[in-house]
Amino acid sequence: MPRRAHGDLPDLHARVLDWYAVHSRDLPWRAPDASPWAVFVSEVMLQQTPVARVEPVWREWLTRWPEPAALAAESPGEAVRAWGRLGYPRRALRLHQAARAMVERHGGQVPDTLEELRALPGVGDYTAAAVASFAFGLQCAVVDTNVRRVHARAVAGSGEAAPSLNRAERELADRLLPDDAETARRWNVGVMELGALVCTARSPRCADCPLLDRCGWHLAGRPAYTGPAKRGQRWAGTDRQVRGRLLAVLRDSAEPVPAERLHEVWTTDPVQRERCLDGLVADGLVDPLEDGRYALP
């Protein structure tokens, strides 16, 4: 796909790739022998969850379920139980559904095209592109929050990216992508790593950045972000906290749990607790049994 040049792209690419070669973290899903399934699981787990929390759970999953068929043979509840406290547990259900789809549609393998990846349950544009690039070496732009922030600052000269990915950002990411597929793969992960370790949201380490002398934001005097406001994510007292506590009781029990045990989880607001329990049932994360007890699916 032809792309317009954006500044000195070879210099931009070389700086990021040289920095990544020295400073990249040794993460197991980046190992040369990591399977496409290992990459797929990591990408789902890493959505909105830090690496430090993901890595031990990822290792447990890959030991227990080294291929899609192994997970597909389990009940969905086991996936939710093994998910632990990674947060957003619907991702565990989506992973289980995706594993079953791989078995049913792709001979138990992770599909290797963007179209087939996008067709898997719970897989959006980002995850499909990440797996396509990192597992199969396809030439496609991978754009997560860290990548968007580096692009916004270094290239567009803005303190932050927009609250949500927009068309202009997608087009910029495509223009910046190297023409060679292998270089594009390393560029994708290199920019992502730069955003995670150096060009961070709250305290960017600009002095350590390989792009400092050509960063549009730095050269402009690091102006404050003036775009649409971004909503913060509080935790205490939210439905997310209540849902997490309810699920924790079910994960930690080998047997179905009576309703009274769940009532004890959140006594300050019974209406909120029941709303959250109903939501977990509606999401397929909890099964209400005929005898009034609750269990994982």
C-alpha positions as CSV (number, residue, x, y, z in Angstrom):
1,M,0.0,0.0,0.0
2,P,1.6,3.3,-1.0
3,R,2.1,5.8,1.8
4,R,3.1,9.4,1.9
5,A,6.5,10.1,3.5
6,H,6.3,11.7,6.9
7,G,9.5,13.5,7.6
8,D,12.6,11.3,7.4
9,L,11.0,7.9,7.8
10,P,14.3,5.9,7.5
11,D,15.8,7.9,10.4
12,L,12.6,7.6,12.5
13,H,12.5,3.8,11.9
14,A,16.2,3.4,12.6
15,R,16.1,5.3,15.9
16,V,13.2,3.3,17.3
17,L,14.5,0.0,16.1
18,D,18.0,0.6,17.4
19,W,16.6,1.7,20.8
20,Y,14.3,-1.4,20.9
21,A,17.2,-3.7,20.2
22,V,18.9,-2.5,23.4
23,H,16.0,-1.8,25.7
24,S,13.3,-4.3,24.9
25,R,11.9,-6.4,27.8
26,D,12.5,-10.1,27.7
27,L,8.8,-11.2,27.6
28,P,7.9,-14.9,26.9
29,W,5.4,-14.2,24.2
30,R,8.1,-12.3,22.2
31,A,10.4,-15.4,22.2
32,P,11.2,-16.7,18.7
33,D,9.6,-20.0,19.5
34,A,6.4,-18.5,21.0
35,S,3.4,-20.1,19.2
36,P,0.7,-18.1,17.5
37,W,-1.6,-19.4,20.4
38,A,0.8,-18.0,23.0
39,V,0.8,-14.6,21.2
40,F,-3.0,-14.7,20.9
41,V,-3.5,-15.4,24.6
42,S,-1.0,-12.6,25.6
43,E,-2.7,-10.0,23.4
44,V,-6.1,-10.8,25.0
45,M,-4.7,-10.7,28.5
46,L,-2.7,-7.5,27.9
47,Q,-5.8,-5.5,27.0
48,Q,-6.1,-2.9,29.9
49,T,-3.8,-5.0,32.2
50,P,-0.1,-4.4,33.0
51,V,2.6,-6.8,31.9
52,A,3.6,-7.6,35.5
53,R,0.1,-8.9,36.3
54,V,-0.3,-10.8,33.0
55,E,2.9,-12.7,32.8
56,P,2.4,-15.2,35.7
57,V,-1.2,-15.9,34.6
58,W,-0.1,-16.3,31.0
59,R,2.5,-18.9,32.0
60,E,-0.2,-20.8,34.0
61,W,-2.6,-20.7,31.0
62,L,0.0,-21.9,28.5
63,T,1.1,-24.7,30.8
64,R,-2.4,-25.9,31.3
65,W,-3.7,-25.1,27.8
66,P,-0.8,-25.1,25.4
67,E,-3.1,-25.1,22.4
68,P,-6.6,-24.0,21.5
69,A,-8.1,-27.5,21.6
70,A,-7.0,-27.9,25.3
71,L,-8.9,-24.8,26.4
72,A,-11.8,-25.6,24.1
73,A,-12.3,-28.9,25.9
74,E,-12.7,-27.2,29.3
75,S,-15.9,-25.6,30.6
76,P,-16.1,-21.8,30.3
77,G,-16.1,-21.6,34.0
78,E,-12.6,-23.0,34.2
79,A,-11.4,-20.2,32.0
80,V,-13.0,-17.7,34.3
81,R,-11.5,-19.4,37.3
82,A,-8.0,-19.4,35.8
83,W,-8.4,-15.8,34.8
84,G,-8.0,-14.8,38.4
85,R,-7.8,-11.1,39.1
86,L,-6.7,-9.9,35.7
87,G,-9.9,-7.8,35.5
88,Y,-12.5,-7.6,32.7
89,P,-13.3,-11.3,33.1
90,R,-15.5,-11.4,30.0
91,R,-12.1,-11.6,28.2
92,A,-11.8,-15.1,29.6
93,L,-15.1,-16.1,28.1
94,R,-14.1,-14.6,24.8
95,L,-10.8,-16.5,24.8
96,H,-12.7,-19.7,25.5
97,Q,-15.1,-19.0,22.7
98,A,-12.2,-18.1,20.3
99,A,-10.5,-21.4,21.2
100,R,-13.7,-23.3,20.3
101,A,-14.0,-21.4,17.1
102,M,-10.4,-22.2,16.2
103,V,-11.1,-25.9,16.7
104,E,-14.4,-25.8,14.8
105,R,-13.3,-23.6,11.9
106,H,-9.5,-23.8,11.6
107,G,-8.4,-27.3,12.6
108,G,-7.4,-26.2,16.1
109,Q,-5.0,-23.5,14.8
110,V,-4.9,-19.8,15.2
111,P,-6.0,-18.4,11.8
112,D,-3.3,-16.4,9.9
113,T,-5.3,-13.8,8.1
114,L,-6.7,-10.5,9.3
115,E,-10.2,-11.4,8.1
116,E,-10.3,-14.7,9.9
117,L,-8.8,-13.3,13.1
118,R,-11.4,-10.5,13.1
119,A,-14.1,-13.1,12.8
120,L,-13.2,-14.8,16.0
121,P,-15.3,-14.1,19.1
122,G,-14.1,-11.0,21.0
123,V,-11.4,-10.1,18.5
124,G,-11.4,-6.5,17.3
125,D,-9.1,-4.6,14.9
126,Y,-6.3,-4.2,17.4
127,T,-6.0,-7.8,18.5
128,A,-6.3,-9.1,15.0
129,A,-3.5,-6.8,13.8
130,A,-1.3,-7.6,16.7
131,V,-1.6,-11.3,16.2
132,A,-1.2,-11.0,12.5
133,S,2.0,-8.9,12.9
134,F,3.6,-10.6,15.9
135,A,2.6,-14.2,15.3
136,F,2.6,-14.4,11.5
137,G,4.7,-11.4,10.4
138,L,2.0,-9.8,8.3
139,Q,2.6,-6.2,7.3
140,C,-0.1,-4.2,9.2
141,A,-0.1,-1.4,11.7
142,V,-0.6,-2.3,15.3
143,V,-2.1,0.7,17.2
144,D,-2.6,0.5,21.0
145,T,-2.6,3.2,23.6
146,N,1.2,3.4,23.9
147,V,1.6,3.5,20.1
148,R,-1.0,6.3,19.8
149,R,0.8,8.4,22.4
150,V,4.2,8.1,20.7
151,H,2.7,9.0,17.4
152,A,0.8,11.9,18.9
153,R,3.8,13.4,20.6
154,A,6.7,12.6,18.3
155,V,5.0,13.0,15.0
156,A,1.8,15.1,15.5
157,G,3.2,17.3,18.2
158,S,0.3,16.8,20.7
159,G,0.7,16.0,24.4
160,E,-1.8,13.1,24.1
161,A,-3.7,11.1,21.6
162,A,-7.5,11.6,21.3
163,P,-9.7,9.8,23.8
164,S,-10.4,7.1,21.2
165,L,-8.8,5.9,18.1
166,N,-9.9,7.9,15.1
167,R,-9.4,7.8,11.3
168,A,-6.6,10.3,11.3
169,E,-4.6,8.2,13.7
170,R,-5.2,5.1,11.7
171,E,-4.0,6.8,8.6
172,L,-0.9,8.2,10.3
173,A,0.0,4.7,11.7
174,D,-0.3,3.3,8.1
175,R,1.9,6.0,6.7
176,L,4.6,5.4,9.3
177,L,4.7,1.6,8.8
178,P,7.9,0.3,7.1
179,D,7.5,-1.3,3.7
180,D,9.3,-4.5,4.7
181,A,7.1,-6.9,6.7
182,E,9.7,-8.0,9.2
183,T,10.8,-4.4,9.8
184,A,7.2,-3.5,10.2
185,R,6.8,-6.2,12.9
186,R,9.8,-4.9,14.8
187,W,8.6,-1.3,14.3
188,N,5.2,-2.1,15.8
189,V,6.6,-3.7,18.9
190,G,9.4,-1.1,19.2
191,V,7.0,1.9,19.2
192,M,4.8,0.0,21.6
193,E,7.7,-0.6,24.0
194,L,8.9,3.0,23.7
195,G,5.4,4.2,24.8
196,A,5.3,1.7,27.6
197,L,8.8,2.4,29.1
198,V,9.8,6.0,28.1
199,C,7.0,8.0,26.5
200,T,4.6,7.3,29.3
201,A,1.3,9.1,30.0
202,R,2.1,10.8,33.3
203,S,5.9,11.1,33.6
204,P,7.5,10.7,30.2
205,R,11.3,10.2,30.4
206,C,12.1,12.5,27.5
207,A,15.8,12.6,28.3
208,D,15.9,8.8,27.5
209,C,13.9,9.0,24.3
210,P,15.7,8.3,21.0
211,L,13.3,10.7,19.3
212,L,13.9,13.7,21.6
213,D,15.6,16.0,19.1
214,R,12.9,15.4,16.4
215,C,9.8,15.1,18.7
216,G,7.1,17.5,17.6
217,W,5.7,17.9,21.1
218,H,9.1,18.5,22.7
219,L,10.2,21.0,20.1
220,A,6.9,22.9,20.6
221,G,7.7,23.3,24.3
222,R,5.6,20.3,25.5
223,P,2.3,22.2,25.4
224,A,-0.5,20.9,27.6
225,Y,-3.1,18.6,26.0
226,T,-6.1,20.7,24.9
227,G,-8.3,18.0,23.2
228,P,-11.5,16.4,24.5
229,A,-11.4,15.4,28.1
230,K,-10.6,11.9,29.0
231,R,-12.6,10.2,31.7
232,G,-10.7,8.7,34.6
233,Q,-11.5,5.2,35.9
234,R,-12.2,5.1,39.6
235,W,-12.5,1.8,41.3
236,A,-13.7,2.0,44.9
237,G,-17.5,1.6,45.1
238,T,-18.1,1.0,41.4
239,D,-20.0,-1.9,39.9
240,R,-16.6,-3.2,38.6
241,Q,-15.5,-3.6,42.2
242,V,-18.7,-5.4,43.3
243,R,-18.6,-7.7,40.3
244,G,-15.0,-8.5,41.1
245,R,-15.8,-9.5,44.6
246,L,-18.8,-11.6,43.6
247,L,-16.7,-13.5,41.1
248,A,-13.8,-14.0,43.6
249,V,-16.1,-15.9,45.9
250,L,-17.2,-18.2,43.0
251,R,-13.6,-18.7,41.7
252,D,-12.4,-19.7,45.1
253,S,-15.1,-22.3,45.7
254,A,-15.0,-25.8,44.2
255,E,-18.7,-26.1,44.8
256,P,-21.7,-23.9,43.9
257,V,-22.2,-21.0,46.3
258,P,-25.4,-20.3,48.2
259,A,-26.9,-16.8,47.7
260,E,-26.2,-15.9,51.3
261,R,-22.4,-16.1,50.7
262,L,-22.8,-13.6,47.9
263,H,-24.9,-11.3,50.0
264,E,-22.0,-11.0,52.5
265,V,-19.7,-9.7,49.8
266,W,-21.4,-6.3,49.5
267,T,-23.8,-5.3,52.3
268,T,-23.6,-1.5,51.9
269,D,-25.8,-1.4,48.9
270,P,-28.0,-4.5,48.3
271,V,-29.5,-3.0,45.2
272,Q,-26.1,-2.5,43.6
273,R,-25.1,-6.0,44.6
274,E,-28.1,-7.6,42.9
275,R,-27.7,-5.4,39.9
276,C,-24.1,-6.6,39.5
277,L,-25.0,-10.2,40.1
278,D,-27.7,-9.9,37.4
279,G,-25.2,-8.4,35.1
280,L,-22.7,-11.3,35.7
281,V,-25.5,-13.7,34.9
282,A,-26.5,-11.8,31.7
283,D,-22.8,-11.7,30.6
284,G,-22.5,-15.5,31.0
285,L,-20.0,-15.3,33.8
286,V,-22.3,-16.8,36.5
287,D,-24.9,-19.6,36.3
288,P,-27.9,-19.4,38.6
289,L,-28.9,-22.9,39.6
290,E,-32.4,-24.2,40.3
291,D,-31.7,-24.7,44.0
292,G,-30.9,-21.0,44.5
293,R,-27.1,-21.4,44.4
294,Y,-24.7,-19.8,41.9
295,A,-21.7,-21.3,40.0
296,L,-19.2,-20.4,37.3
297,P,-20.5,-21.5,33.9
